[in-house]
Amino acid sequence: LAFNKKISKKKSLMEGIENIDYKDIEIASQLNFRIKLLGITEIIDGKLFERVHPALVKKDTYIGNVNGVMNAVIVEGKPIGESVLQGEGAGPGATSSALMSDLLSILRGNIKYPFGLPGIKRKKPICYNERNSSNSLYLRLEVKDKPGVLSEITKQLALKKISVERLIQIPNHKNKTASIIIITHKSNEKDAQNCLKQ
């Protein structure tokens, strides 16, 4: 809708919340962040870039304070800046309202275009290669608490030209393990994926 284009239908960068533990939520809070599942669409170099993934957002931002069943859509434009649309995205009221709206529209015989114009007039997108994108990474590694482990991790990051912004080590003396939390500076997605595989 924002870019008058069809959804690309190509496999986009997509990750759910299944790998997030309560420990990650606690750590994020200590660092003044919240974890939010975001769907982001933008135009980069005239190409459409679509992705869905959890992200660390600052507690004092608007999106960081959208909680419970509330959803928010934030549209950023030039020169208008940010416009926000917020409302319930789940629960009995929101679901009933959406369902009744559709049923009443059908019963009235309305032929509406949900995107304001017929699909045939929407442009086919040229997709941005997600491997060229850059993002900061949040990494939590559960490791044996022994000499050399941290240096091996930072060595692998350095080999892929990934720079560390913050590093926290939380030892668990009982199990002789440690949680290593790393937040990186922005790095290339291709390098990041190769590093994670390594």
Contacts in CASP RR format, 6 or more apart in sequence:
PFRMAT RR
TARGET T0000
AUTHOR 0000-0000-0000
METHOD contacts of the structure
MODEL  1
LAFNKKISKKKSLMEGIENIDYKDIEIASQLNFRIKLLGITEIIDGKLFE
RVHPALVKKDTYIGNVNGVMNAVIVEGKPIGESVLQGEGAGPGATSSALM
SDLLSILRGNIKYPFGLPGIKRKKPICYNERNSSNSLYLRLEVKDKPGVL
SEITKQLALKKISVERLIQIPNHKNKTASIIIITHKSNEKDAQNCLKQ
1 115 0 8 1.000
2 41 0 8 1.000
2 75 0 8 1.000
3 41 0 8 1.000
3 43 0 8 1.000
3 48 0 8 1.000
3 125 0 8 1.000
4 122 0 8 1.000
4 123 0 8 1.000
5 48 0 8 1.000
5 122 0 8 1.000
5 123 0 8 1.000
5 124 0 8 1.000
5 125 0 8 1.000
6 119 0 8 1.000
6 122 0 8 1.000
6 123 0 8 1.000
6 124 0 8 1.000
6 125 0 8 1.000
7 50 0 8 1.000
7 125 0 8 1.000
8 48 0 8 1.000
8 50 0 8 1.000
8 125 0 8 1.000
8 127 0 8 1.000
10 127 0 8 1.000
12 50 0 8 1.000
12 51 0 8 1.000
12 52 0 8 1.000
12 130 0 8 1.000
13 50 0 8 1.000
13 51 0 8 1.000
13 52 0 8 1.000
13 53 0 8 1.000
13 130 0 8 1.000
13 133 0 8 1.000
13 189 0 8 1.000
14 51 0 8 1.000
14 52 0 8 1.000
14 53 0 8 1.000
15 52 0 8 1.000
15 53 0 8 1.000
15 54 0 8 1.000
16 37 0 8 1.000
16 52 0 8 1.000
16 53 0 8 1.000
16 54 0 8 1.000
17 35 0 8 1.000
17 37 0 8 1.000
17 54 0 8 1.000
20 35 0 8 1.000
20 54 0 8 1.000
23 140 0 8 1.000
23 179 0 8 1.000
24 35 0 8 1.000
24 138 0 8 1.000
24 140 0 8 1.000
25 35 0 8 1.000
27 140 0 8 1.000
27 168 0 8 1.000
27 181 0 8 1.000
28 34 0 8 1.000
28 35 0 8 1.000
28 56 0 8 1.000
28 138 0 8 1.000
29 59 0 8 1.000
31 56 0 8 1.000
31 166 0 8 1.000
31 183 0 8 1.000
32 58 0 8 1.000
32 59 0 8 1.000
32 60 0 8 1.000
33 56 0 8 1.000
33 57 0 8 1.000
33 58 0 8 1.000
33 59 0 8 1.000
34 56 0 8 1.000
34 57 0 8 1.000
34 58 0 8 1.000
34 59 0 8 1.000
34 64 0 8 1.000
35 54 0 8 1.000
35 55 0 8 1.000
35 56 0 8 1.000
35 57 0 8 1.000
36 54 0 8 1.000
36 55 0 8 1.000
36 57 0 8 1.000
36 63 0 8 1.000
36 64 0 8 1.000
36 66 0 8 1.000
37 52 0 8 1.000
37 53 0 8 1.000
37 54 0 8 1.000
37 55 0 8 1.000
38 52 0 8 1.000
38 53 0 8 1.000
38 54 0 8 1.000
38 55 0 8 1.000
38 57 0 8 1.000
38 63 0 8 1.000
39 50 0 8 1.000
39 51 0 8 1.000
39 52 0 8 1.000
39 53 0 8 1.000
40 49 0 8 1.000
40 50 0 8 1.000
40 51 0 8 1.000
40 52 0 8 1.000
41 48 0 8 1.000
41 49 0 8 1.000
41 50 0 8 1.000
41 51 0 8 1.000
42 48 0 8 1.000
42 49 0 8 1.000
43 49 0 8 1.000
44 128 0 8 1.000
44 133 0 8 1.000
45 128 0 8 1.000
46 126 0 8 1.000
46 128 0 8 1.000
47 125 0 8 1.000
47 126 0 8 1.000
47 127 0 8 1.000
47 128 0 8 1.000
47 129 0 8 1.000
48 125 0 8 1.000
48 126 0 8 1.000
48 127 0 8 1.000
48 128 0 8 1.000
49 127 0 8 1.000
49 128 0 8 1.000
49 130 0 8 1.000
49 133 0 8 1.000
50 127 0 8 1.000
51 130 0 8 1.000
51 133 0 8 1.000
56 136 0 8 1.000
56 138 0 8 1.000
56 183 0 8 1.000
57 63 0 8 1.000
57 64 0 8 1.000
58 64 0 8 1.000
59 65 0 8 1.000
62 72 0 8 1.000
62 74 0 8 1.000
62 82 0 8 1.000
62 84 0 8 1.000
63 72 0 8 1.000
63 74 0 8 1.000
66 72 0 8 1.000
66 86 0 8 1.000
69 88 0 8 1.000
69 89 0 8 1.000
69 90 0 8 1.000
69 91 0 8 1.000
69 94 0 8 1.000
70 86 0 8 1.000
70 87 0 8 1.000
70 88 0 8 1.000
70 89 0 8 1.000
71 86 0 8 1.000
71 87 0 8 1.000
71 88 0 8 1.000
71 89 0 8 1.000
71 90 0 8 1.000
72 84 0 8 1.000
72 85 0 8 1.000
72 86 0 8 1.000
72 87 0 8 1.000
73 84 0 8 1.000
73 85 0 8 1.000
73 86 0 8 1.000
74 82 0 8 1.000
74 83 0 8 1.000
74 84 0 8 1.000
75 82 0 8 1.000
75 83 0 8 1.000
75 84 0 8 1.000
75 85 0 8 1.000
76 82 0 8 1.000
76 83 0 8 1.000
77 83 0 8 1.000
87 94 0 8 1.000
88 94 0 8 1.000
105 112 0 8 1.000
113 119 0 8 1.000
115 122 0 8 1.000
130 189 0 8 1.000
131 188 0 8 1.000
131 189 0 8 1.000
131 190 0 8 1.000
131 193 0 8 1.000
132 188 0 8 1.000
132 189 0 8 1.000
132 190 0 8 1.000
133 188 0 8 1.000
133 189 0 8 1.000
134 186 0 8 1.000
134 187 0 8 1.000
134 188 0 8 1.000
134 189 0 8 1.000
135 186 0 8 1.000
135 187 0 8 1.000
135 189 0 8 1.000
135 192 0 8 1.000
136 165 0 8 1.000
136 183 0 8 1.000
136 184 0 8 1.000
136 185 0 8 1.000
136 186 0 8 1.000
136 187 0 8 1.000
137 162 0 8 1.000
137 182 0 8 1.000
137 183 0 8 1.000
137 184 0 8 1.000
137 187 0 8 1.000
137 192 0 8 1.000
138 181 0 8 1.000
138 182 0 8 1.000
138 183 0 8 1.000
139 180 0 8 1.000
139 181 0 8 1.000
139 182 0 8 1.000
139 183 0 8 1.000
139 184 0 8 1.000
140 179 0 8 1.000
140 180 0 8 1.000
140 181 0 8 1.000
140 182 0 8 1.000
141 153 0 8 1.000
141 179 0 8 1.000
141 180 0 8 1.000
141 182 0 8 1.000
142 177 0 8 1.000
142 178 0 8 1.000
142 179 0 8 1.000
143 149 0 8 1.000
143 153 0 8 1.000
143 177 0 8 1.000
143 178 0 8 1.000
143 180 0 8 1.000
144 176 0 8 1.000
144 177 0 8 1.000
144 178 0 8 1.000
145 171 0 8 1.000
145 172 0 8 1.000
145 173 0 8 1.000
145 176 0 8 1.000
145 177 0 8 1.000
145 178 0 8 1.000
146 176 0 8 1.000
149 178 0 8 1.000
149 180 0 8 1.000
150 169 0 8 1.000
150 180 0 8 1.000
153 180 0 8 1.000
153 182 0 8 1.000
154 164 0 8 1.000
156 195 0 8 1.000
156 198 0 8 1.000
157 163 0 8 1.000
157 164 0 8 1.000
157 182 0 8 1.000
157 184 0 8 1.000
157 195 0 8 1.000
159 195 0 8 1.000
160 187 0 8 1.000
160 191 0 8 1.000
160 192 0 8 1.000
160 194 0 8 1.000
160 195 0 8 1.000
160 198 0 8 1.000
161 187 0 8 1.000
161 188 0 8 1.000
161 191 0 8 1.000
162 184 0 8 1.000
162 185 0 8 1.000
162 187 0 8 1.000
162 191 0 8 1.000
162 192 0 8 1.000
162 195 0 8 1.000
163 184 0 8 1.000
163 185 0 8 1.000
163 187 0 8 1.000
164 182 0 8 1.000
164 183 0 8 1.000
164 184 0 8 1.000
164 185 0 8 1.000
165 183 0 8 1.000
165 184 0 8 1.000
165 185 0 8 1.000
166 181 0 8 1.000
166 182 0 8 1.000
166 183 0 8 1.000
167 180 0 8 1.000
167 181 0 8 1.000
167 182 0 8 1.000
167 183 0 8 1.000
168 180 0 8 1.000
168 181 0 8 1.000
169 178 0 8 1.000
169 179 0 8 1.000
169 180 0 8 1.000
169 181 0 8 1.000
170 178 0 8 1.000
170 179 0 8 1.000
170 180 0 8 1.000
170 181 0 8 1.000
171 177 0 8 1.000
171 178 0 8 1.000
172 178 0 8 1.000
172 179 0 8 1.000
184 192 0 8 1.000
END
